[in-house]
Amino acid sequence: MMPLPRPILVLLFSVLVLPAQANSFERATPESQGVSSDGLREMSEWVRSEELDVRSLIVLRNGKRILEWYAGGVTPDMNHNVFSVTK
C-alpha cells in the first residue's frame, strides 16, 4: 500500500466519528477554516477507493463541521462503538 501524503494522514487522524452529536457543531466551509476542499475530497476518495470499513466521517476544525458523509446505510442518528478516535 502506498503511504499517504502527510496532509491526508493528518486529516485522517483529526477525524471525529460522532454522528449522534454532529448537529451540535455549526457548519462551515472548509476554506473558511483554513482547509482545502480539494484535500478533503482527495481524502474521501482515497477512503472509498481503499474499500476501508468507514461508515461515517465527520471532520471538525475550530469547533465547526467542515465535512460530513455517511455510507453503508448509516445515518446521523445511529449509535456506534468508537475505538481510537484521536491520535
Secondary structure, 3 states (H helix, E strand, C coil): CCCCCHHHHHHHHCECCCHHHHHHCCECCCHHHCCCHHHHHHHHHHHHHCCCCCCEEEEEECCEEEEEEECCCCCCCCCCCCCCCCC
